[in-house]
Amino acid sequence: FYKVNDSNRYEITDLFTYLMFAPFGYLFVYFYEWLNINRSSFVIYIIGWSMMGMGVQWLSDWMGMTQYQHGYKFEYNLVVFLIVQTITGMVYVYLKKNRACKL
């Protein structure tokens, strides 16, 4: 629904752009543990990360790194962030509770 490059060709700067995304997933889980998020603070945590994601997306849009396509609009990102981060948090809690992985 959007391109994250300034051209259709891959360039070295595209590698740096793609590497920006990985730390967000790691930090999402790291701060989840560090802040000791529970059921009552989960919604606030998700909203905070979604707002941060919207800010980064706005900056990316402002810098011309993102070109929306097929009728996709900037506002749709909020729904995507809320859904994806909620699912990520719920899966993490499930895995931690069921000891499916050593955390």
Rosetta constraint file for C-alpha pairs under 8 A:
AtomPair CA 1 CA 68 HARMONIC 6.12 0.50
AtomPair CA 1 CA 69 HARMONIC 5.12 0.50
AtomPair CA 1 CA 70 HARMONIC 6.09 0.50
AtomPair CA 1 CA 71 HARMONIC 7.89 0.50
AtomPair CA 1 CA 72 HARMONIC 5.93 0.50
AtomPair CA 2 CA 66 HARMONIC 6.54 0.50
AtomPair CA 2 CA 67 HARMONIC 5.39 0.50
AtomPair CA 2 CA 68 HARMONIC 4.14 0.50
AtomPair CA 2 CA 69 HARMONIC 5.08 0.50
AtomPair CA 2 CA 72 HARMONIC 7.33 0.50
AtomPair CA 3 CA 65 HARMONIC 7.92 0.50
AtomPair CA 3 CA 66 HARMONIC 5.58 0.50
AtomPair CA 3 CA 67 HARMONIC 5.17 0.50
AtomPair CA 3 CA 68 HARMONIC 6.47 0.50
AtomPair CA 3 CA 69 HARMONIC 7.53 0.50
AtomPair CA 4 CA 17 HARMONIC 7.91 0.50
AtomPair CA 4 CA 65 HARMONIC 5.52 0.50
AtomPair CA 4 CA 66 HARMONIC 4.65 0.50
AtomPair CA 4 CA 67 HARMONIC 6.68 0.50
AtomPair CA 5 CA 14 HARMONIC 6.59 0.50
AtomPair CA 5 CA 65 HARMONIC 5.50 0.50
AtomPair CA 5 CA 66 HARMONIC 6.41 0.50
AtomPair CA 5 CA 67 HARMONIC 7.72 0.50
AtomPair CA 6 CA 64 HARMONIC 7.23 0.50
AtomPair CA 6 CA 65 HARMONIC 6.07 0.50
AtomPair CA 6 CA 66 HARMONIC 7.63 0.50
AtomPair CA 10 CA 14 HARMONIC 6.29 0.50
AtomPair CA 11 CA 15 HARMONIC 7.24 0.50
AtomPair CA 12 CA 16 HARMONIC 7.12 0.50
AtomPair CA 13 CA 17 HARMONIC 6.38 0.50
AtomPair CA 14 CA 18 HARMONIC 6.23 0.50
AtomPair CA 15 CA 19 HARMONIC 6.20 0.50
AtomPair CA 16 CA 20 HARMONIC 6.41 0.50
AtomPair CA 17 CA 21 HARMONIC 7.47 0.50
AtomPair CA 18 CA 22 HARMONIC 7.70 0.50
AtomPair CA 19 CA 23 HARMONIC 7.76 0.50
AtomPair CA 20 CA 24 HARMONIC 7.64 0.50
AtomPair CA 21 CA 25 HARMONIC 7.38 0.50
AtomPair CA 22 CA 26 HARMONIC 6.76 0.50
AtomPair CA 23 CA 27 HARMONIC 5.91 0.50
AtomPair CA 24 CA 28 HARMONIC 5.92 0.50
AtomPair CA 25 CA 29 HARMONIC 6.59 0.50
AtomPair CA 26 CA 30 HARMONIC 6.05 0.50
AtomPair CA 27 CA 31 HARMONIC 5.83 0.50
AtomPair CA 28 CA 32 HARMONIC 6.13 0.50
AtomPair CA 28 CA 49 HARMONIC 7.70 0.50
AtomPair CA 29 CA 33 HARMONIC 6.45 0.50
AtomPair CA 29 CA 89 HARMONIC 7.66 0.50
AtomPair CA 29 CA 92 HARMONIC 7.77 0.50
AtomPair CA 30 CA 34 HARMONIC 6.12 0.50
AtomPair CA 31 CA 35 HARMONIC 5.61 0.50
AtomPair CA 31 CA 36 HARMONIC 7.93 0.50
AtomPair CA 32 CA 36 HARMONIC 6.04 0.50
AtomPair CA 32 CA 37 HARMONIC 5.48 0.50
AtomPair CA 33 CA 37 HARMONIC 6.59 0.50
AtomPair CA 37 CA 41 HARMONIC 5.74 0.50
AtomPair CA 37 CA 42 HARMONIC 6.01 0.50
AtomPair CA 37 CA 45 HARMONIC 7.56 0.50
AtomPair CA 38 CA 42 HARMONIC 5.81 0.50
AtomPair CA 39 CA 43 HARMONIC 7.76 0.50
AtomPair CA 41 CA 45 HARMONIC 6.16 0.50
AtomPair CA 42 CA 46 HARMONIC 6.21 0.50
AtomPair CA 43 CA 47 HARMONIC 6.16 0.50
AtomPair CA 44 CA 48 HARMONIC 6.05 0.50
AtomPair CA 45 CA 49 HARMONIC 6.29 0.50
AtomPair CA 46 CA 50 HARMONIC 6.04 0.50
AtomPair CA 46 CA 82 HARMONIC 6.66 0.50
AtomPair CA 46 CA 85 HARMONIC 6.38 0.50
AtomPair CA 46 CA 86 HARMONIC 6.51 0.50
AtomPair CA 47 CA 51 HARMONIC 6.12 0.50
AtomPair CA 47 CA 82 HARMONIC 7.08 0.50
AtomPair CA 48 CA 52 HARMONIC 6.26 0.50
AtomPair CA 49 CA 53 HARMONIC 6.05 0.50
AtomPair CA 49 CA 85 HARMONIC 7.90 0.50
AtomPair CA 50 CA 54 HARMONIC 6.10 0.50
AtomPair CA 50 CA 78 HARMONIC 6.49 0.50
AtomPair CA 50 CA 81 HARMONIC 5.37 0.50
AtomPair CA 50 CA 82 HARMONIC 6.04 0.50
AtomPair CA 50 CA 85 HARMONIC 7.68 0.50
AtomPair CA 51 CA 55 HARMONIC 6.19 0.50
AtomPair CA 51 CA 78 HARMONIC 7.78 0.50
AtomPair CA 52 CA 56 HARMONIC 6.32 0.50
AtomPair CA 53 CA 57 HARMONIC 6.00 0.50
AtomPair CA 53 CA 81 HARMONIC 7.08 0.50
AtomPair CA 54 CA 58 HARMONIC 5.94 0.50
AtomPair CA 54 CA 77 HARMONIC 6.91 0.50
AtomPair CA 54 CA 78 HARMONIC 6.58 0.50
AtomPair CA 55 CA 59 HARMONIC 6.18 0.50
AtomPair CA 56 CA 60 HARMONIC 6.09 0.50
AtomPair CA 57 CA 61 HARMONIC 6.06 0.50
AtomPair CA 58 CA 62 HARMONIC 5.97 0.50
AtomPair CA 58 CA 74 HARMONIC 7.82 0.50
AtomPair CA 59 CA 63 HARMONIC 6.07 0.50
AtomPair CA 60 CA 64 HARMONIC 6.29 0.50
AtomPair CA 60 CA 65 HARMONIC 5.18 0.50
AtomPair CA 60 CA 66 HARMONIC 5.96 0.50
AtomPair CA 61 CA 65 HARMONIC 5.81 0.50
AtomPair CA 61 CA 66 HARMONIC 5.01 0.50
AtomPair CA 61 CA 67 HARMONIC 7.22 0.50
AtomPair CA 68 CA 72 HARMONIC 5.73 0.50
AtomPair CA 68 CA 73 HARMONIC 6.63 0.50
AtomPair CA 68 CA 74 HARMONIC 7.82 0.50
AtomPair CA 72 CA 76 HARMONIC 7.05 0.50
AtomPair CA 73 CA 77 HARMONIC 7.66 0.50
AtomPair CA 75 CA 79 HARMONIC 7.82 0.50
AtomPair CA 76 CA 80 HARMONIC 6.53 0.50
AtomPair CA 77 CA 81 HARMONIC 6.01 0.50
AtomPair CA 78 CA 82 HARMONIC 6.11 0.50
AtomPair CA 79 CA 83 HARMONIC 6.16 0.50
AtomPair CA 80 CA 84 HARMONIC 5.98 0.50
AtomPair CA 81 CA 85 HARMONIC 5.80 0.50
AtomPair CA 82 CA 86 HARMONIC 5.96 0.50
AtomPair CA 83 CA 87 HARMONIC 6.18 0.50
AtomPair CA 84 CA 88 HARMONIC 6.08 0.50
AtomPair CA 85 CA 89 HARMONIC 6.03 0.50
AtomPair CA 86 CA 90 HARMONIC 6.11 0.50
AtomPair CA 87 CA 91 HARMONIC 6.03 0.50
AtomPair CA 88 CA 92 HARMONIC 6.13 0.50
AtomPair CA 89 CA 93 HARMONIC 6.18 0.50
AtomPair CA 90 CA 94 HARMONIC 6.09 0.50
AtomPair CA 91 CA 95 HARMONIC 6.09 0.50
AtomPair CA 92 CA 96 HARMONIC 6.04 0.50
AtomPair CA 93 CA 97 HARMONIC 5.93 0.50
AtomPair CA 94 CA 98 HARMONIC 6.06 0.50
AtomPair CA 95 CA 99 HARMONIC 5.76 0.50
AtomPair CA 95 CA 100 HARMONIC 5.07 0.50
AtomPair CA 95 CA 101 HARMONIC 6.34 0.50
AtomPair CA 96 CA 100 HARMONIC 6.66 0.50
AtomPair CA 96 CA 101 HARMONIC 6.75 0.50
AtomPair CA 96 CA 102 HARMONIC 7.69 0.50
AtomPair CA 96 CA 103 HARMONIC 6.59 0.50
AtomPair CA 99 CA 103 HARMONIC 7.79 0.50
